[in-house]
Amino acid sequence: MMSRKKPSGEAECWAALRESDPDDVCRRSGAAYDPETGCYTCRCLGAELRLDPTAERIDGGFEIPFAEGEPLPMISVSLLHYLVSVTDVAPANNPVNPRVLPSGPMYSQGTHVLPLPQLAAAYADDPEAFLKRGRSLGGVPLDHGDAAVRLEPFPRTAMVVVLWTRDDEFPERASLLTDERVEEQIPADIVWAAAMFCVLAMMPS
């Protein structure tokens, strides 16, 4: 099964969410629905977001700055697309570099390049701080590299961020992995937004 067709804009997303069967949305996305308020709640990097389709409002969101100090577009907009578009395709549980995905070339172009060198430089000598940051985002430490955490930008979408600290032979480096079937679950641009958000969220405050 391929990804559901993604609505073209935010207003169209809200309309699609209002017209959707809440049971279907929750089954596909892992979100929860309150029939009394008509609102959904969904976890994002350890934070709980509340989506009100009637008011077209998302509460509980947060912004993570770019390294250059510019604000990241709210992950909540991508979360809205996720709720509407995600399929019930089961993950392969095989983490891969997103460059091998069908949209892989996108990750090598311009502003789509993930700021992994900057992330590695921030924790070049401090893997414990890297793990602490990951835990603060609801991440689970994994046994990869010198430090690694599994993050969930969306309930059924996982990203693994891996750090190798510098030593006498090699400089520091970082990588990001995601499931090889992720683009069958959600649209490619939402996968990229989730990956970017995870990397930026891992930057020191």
Protein Blocks (a to p, Z undefined) as FASTA:
>chain_A
ZZddddfbfklmmmmmmmpcfklmmmmnopacdfknopacddeehiacdddfklopaehi
acdddfkopacddfklmmmmmmmmpccbdcehiacdfklpmklmmmmgcjllcckllmmm
mmmmmmklmmmmmmmnopacddehjbdcdddfbfklccddddddddfkbccdddddddfk
lmmmpcfklmmmmmmmmmmmmpcZZ
